[in-house]
Amino acid sequence: MRMQFKPQLQTVRQIRRTISLQEFFTLHEDFLKDKTLEGLAPRTLNDHKRHMEYFKSYTTVNIENQSIVDRQMLKNYIYFMLHEKQFKPCTINLRLRTLKCYLAWLHNNGHLKENFAVGITLVKVPQDTIQPLNRNEIKKMLNSCDTNTYSGFRDFVIMLTILDTGIRINELCETRIEDVDTKNRLLRVRAEVSKTRIERVLPLSKQTSSLFKQLIDIANDNSCEYVFNSNNGVKINTDYIIRNFQRHGKRANVEKRCTPHVWRHTFAVEAVKKGMDVFTLQRILGHSNIQTTRQYVQMQTSDIQQKHSEAGILERFLE
């Protein structure tokens, strides 16, 4: 018996070879919708929007609107940021990562035949040189907070919390009253606000837990949902606290960078100096990669000298 097969029609996706600059910006809205559905954090979505605005500003001055997006245009943008604007490599790479993500999306969704993201190489970044604060610098910044005022007391608690837990500042700003267990001295970082989208629970010292209780009492009295608020009872944002840290550092005459991120590094270094193993440190910091944790531990020369002296390796052989 002869079998008869019906021919099947194969749907072929039409992949475009080129895309105009105007279409490039228009399609970015669809890209953001897709990323929203994927569950990207609001902060990450805002980064995508903001970084695209930087690229749009560059093209407004340097490129005609009907131009075709190609590799050379992207290379020129990188050259512009690196040599003309002289941005720091880490700043350039932040903008390139979001751009690469969008270019990959354009390719995967049939808007571009070629994946330009593959050809974009991040700028080489010098070895992490973030210097942690020493004991004197930490005390000076803490003393710069006027704890007789709400804002001063709030900043004081924020500094101690980062020094106690190494929490990211954007995670801390999103802390709700329900996330703090003062009885068991635990601080929950919800999955939706965590950079890795994984919930973690951080232990609190007795001192920090007591300070949290005071802030929570104030928040409850003012019917606030979040722990850290402005003087008007509105949840504070990350940029506001970063600027406050810089003001405190200037007021305290600390010459190093004074940001919440530097305090996070300081926590990591101090934790290792006190004997914490790198795997525990990784869990507390919320790193998905152990290599990232290792980069956080930038020991100062004096610390290395002290550890070397404590080891006393030669003494065993010269006794």
C-alpha positions in Angstrom: 0.0 0.0 0.0 1.4 3.3 -1.0 1.5 5.9 1.6 0.7 9.5 0.7 2.2 12.4 2.6 0.8 15.9 2.7 3.4 18.5 2.3 3.8 20.6 5.4 4.2 24.3 5.1 7.1 25.7 7.1 6.8 29.1 8.5 10.0 31.0 7.9 10.6 34.0 10.1 11.7 37.0 8.1 14.9 38.2 9.7 15.8 41.8 8.8 19.3 42.6 7.8 19.3 46.2 8.9 17.5 48.5 11.3 17.2 52.3 11.3 18.1 54.4 14.3 14.5 55.5 14.6 13.3 51.9 14.7 16.1 51.0 17.1 14.7 53.5 19.7 11.0 52.6 19.0 11.6 48.8 19.5 13.3 49.5 22.8 9.8 49.9 24.3 8.9 46.4 23.3 12.2 45.2 24.8 11.3 46.8 28.1 7.9 45.2 28.2 9.5 41.8 27.6 12.0 42.4 30.4 9.2 43.5 32.7 7.4 40.2 32.1 10.6 38.4 32.8 10.6 39.9 36.3 13.6 42.2 36.1 13.9 44.5 39.1 12.6 48.0 38.7 16.1 49.4 39.3 17.4 47.2 36.4 14.6 48.4 34.1 15.4 52.0 35.0 19.0 51.4 34.1 18.0 50.1 30.7 15.9 53.2 30.1 18.5 55.6 31.4 21.4 54.1 29.5 19.3 54.2 26.2 18.7 57.9 26.8 22.5 58.4 27.0 22.9 56.6 23.6 20.0 58.6 22.2 21.6 61.9 23.3 24.9 60.9 21.6 23.2 60.1 18.4 21.1 63.3 18.4 24.3 65.3 18.2 26.5 63.0 16.1 24.3 60.9 13.9 21.4 61.5 11.5 18.1 60.0 12.5 17.7 57.9 9.4 21.1 56.2 9.7 21.4 52.5 9.9 22.5 50.9 13.1 25.8 49.0 12.5 29.0 47.9 14.2 30.8 51.1 13.3 28.2 53.3 14.9 28.5 51.2 18.1 32.3 51.4 18.0 32.1 55.1 17.6 29.9 55.4 20.7 32.4 53.4 22.8 35.2 55.6 21.5 33.2 58.7 22.4 32.6 57.6 25.9 36.2 56.4 26.5 38.3 59.1 24.8 36.1 62.2 24.3 34.0 62.0 27.5 36.8 60.1 29.4 34.3 58.1 31.4 35.6 55.6 33.9 35.7 52.0 32.4 33.2 50.8 35.0 30.7 53.5 33.9 31.2 52.6 30.2 30.7 48.9 30.9 27.5 49.5 32.8 26.1 51.2 29.7 27.5 48.6 27.3 26.0 45.7 29.2 22.4 47.1 28.8 23.1 47.9 25.2 24.4 44.3 24.6 21.3 42.9 26.2 19.1 44.9 23.9 21.1 44.0 20.8 20.8 40.3 21.7 17.1 40.7 22.1 16.8 42.4 18.7 18.6 39.4 17.1 16.7 36.7 19.0 13.4 38.3 18.1 14.1 38.6 14.3 14.7 42.3 14.2 18.4 41.9 13.2 20.1 39.1 11.2 23.4 39.8 12.9 23.9 39.8 16.7 26.0 43.0 17.2 26.2 42.2 20.9 28.8 39.5 20.2 31.1 42.1 18.7 31.0 44.5 21.6 33.8 44.0 24.0 33.7 45.6 27.4 36.4 48.1 28.3 39.2 46.7 30.4 38.8 47.7 34.0 41.8 48.1 36.3 42.0 45.7 39.2 39.5 46.7 41.9 41.2 49.5 43.9 38.3 50.3 46.3 40.0 51.0 49.6 38.0 50.0 52.7 37.7 52.5 55.5 39.8 52.0 58.6 38.6 52.2 62.2 39.3 55.9 62.6 37.6 56.8 59.3 34.5 54.8 60.3 34.3 56.5 63.7 34.6 59.9 62.1 31.8 59.3 59.7 29.6 57.9 62.4 30.3 60.9 64.6 29.3 63.2 61.7 25.7 62.0 62.0 23.6 64.2 64.3 21.6 61.5 66.0 19.4 64.1 67.7 17.6 64.5 64.4 15.6 61.9 62.5 17.7 62.1 59.3 21.0 61.9 61.3 19.8 59.0 63.3 18.5 57.2 60.2 21.9 57.6 58.4 23.7 56.4 61.5 21.6 53.2 61.6 22.2 52.8 57.8 25.9 53.0 58.3 25.9 50.5 61.1 23.6 48.1 59.3 25.9 48.0 56.2 28.9 47.5 58.5 27.0 44.7 60.3 25.6 42.9 57.4 27.2 44.1 54.1 23.7 44.6 52.6 23.4 46.6 49.4 22.1 50.1 49.8 19.2 49.6 47.3 18.2 46.4 49.2 18.3 48.3 52.5 16.2 51.2 51.3 13.5 48.7 50.3 13.3 47.2 53.8 9.7 47.0 55.1 8.8 46.8 58.8 7.7 43.2 58.3 11.2 42.3 57.0 12.8 42.9 60.4 12.7 40.4 63.2 14.1 42.3 66.2 13.4 39.4 68.6 15.5 36.9 66.7 17.7 39.6 65.2 17.2 38.9 61.6 16.8 41.0 58.5 15.1 39.6 55.4 16.1 40.7 51.9 13.0 39.9 49.8 13.6 38.2 46.4 12.0 41.1 44.5 14.4 43.6 45.8 17.5 41.4 45.8 20.0 41.9 43.0 20.1 38.1 42.4 16.3 37.8 42.8 17.0 35.3 45.5 15.7 35.9 49.1 18.3 35.8 51.9 18.2 36.4 55.6 20.9 38.4 57.3 21.8 38.1 61.0 21.9 41.3 63.0 24.0 42.2 66.0 22.3 43.1 69.3 23.2 46.8 68.8 21.8 47.0 65.3 18.6 45.2 66.2 18.0 47.6 69.0 18.5 50.6 66.7 16.1 49.0 64.1 13.4 48.8 66.8 13.7 52.5 67.4 13.3 53.3 63.7 10.4 50.9 63.4 8.6 52.6 66.3 9.0 55.9 64.6 7.8 54.4 61.3 4.7 52.9 63.0 3.9 56.2 64.7 3.9 57.9 61.3 2.0 55.0 59.6 5.0 54.3 57.3 5.3 50.9 55.6 9.1 51.2 55.2 11.8 51.4 57.9 14.0 54.1 56.3 12.1 57.3 55.4 12.6 60.9 54.7 11.6 63.6 57.1 8.3 63.8 55.3 7.6 60.1 55.9 8.3 59.0 52.3 10.6 56.0 51.6 14.1 57.2 50.8 15.8 56.2 47.6 19.3 55.0 46.9 20.7 58.1 45.2 19.6 60.2 48.1 21.5 58.1 50.6 24.6 57.9 48.4 24.7 61.7 48.4 24.3 61.8 52.2 27.2 59.4 52.6 29.4 61.7 50.5 28.3 64.7 52.6 29.1 62.8 55.8 32.5 61.8 54.4 33.3 65.4 53.5 32.2 66.7 56.8 34.4 64.1 58.6 37.4 65.0 56.4 37.7 61.4 55.1 39.7 61.5 51.9 38.7 58.1 50.6 35.5 57.4 48.6 32.6 57.6 51.1 29.7 55.6 49.6 27.5 52.8 50.8 29.4 50.5 48.4 32.7 51.3 50.1 31.1 50.5 53.5 30.0 47.2 52.0 33.6 46.5 50.9 34.7 47.4 54.4 32.3 44.9 55.9 33.7 42.2 53.6 37.3 43.0 54.6 36.6 43.2 58.3 34.7 39.9 58.2 37.6 38.1 56.6 40.0 39.6 59.1 37.8 38.3 61.9 38.0 34.8 60.5 34.8 34.5 58.4 35.2 31.9 55.6 34.6 33.1 52.0 31.6 30.8 51.5 29.7 32.3 54.4 30.7 35.8 53.2 29.4 35.0 49.8 26.0 34.0 51.2 25.7 37.1 53.3 26.8 39.5 50.5 24.3 37.8 48.1 26.9 37.0 45.4 26.0 34.3 42.9 29.7 34.0 41.9 32.5 33.3 44.5 34.9 35.3 42.3 32.9 38.4 42.9 33.2 37.8 46.7 37.0 37.4 46.3 37.2 40.8 44.5 35.5 42.5 47.5 38.3 41.5 49.9 41.0 44.1 49.2 43.3 43.7 52.1 45.5 46.7 53.0 49.3 46.3 53.1 49.3 46.8 56.9 46.7 43.9 57.3 48.8 41.6 55.1 51.9 42.5 57.2 50.1 41.7 60.4 48.8 38.3 59.1 52.3 37.5 57.9 53.8 38.3 61.3 51.1 36.2 63.1 51.8 33.3 60.8 55.5 33.3 61.8 56.4 30.6 59.3 60.2 31.1 59.5 60.2 30.8 63.3 59.4 27.1 63.1 62.6 26.5 61.1 65.0 28.8 63.0 64.2 27.6 66.5 
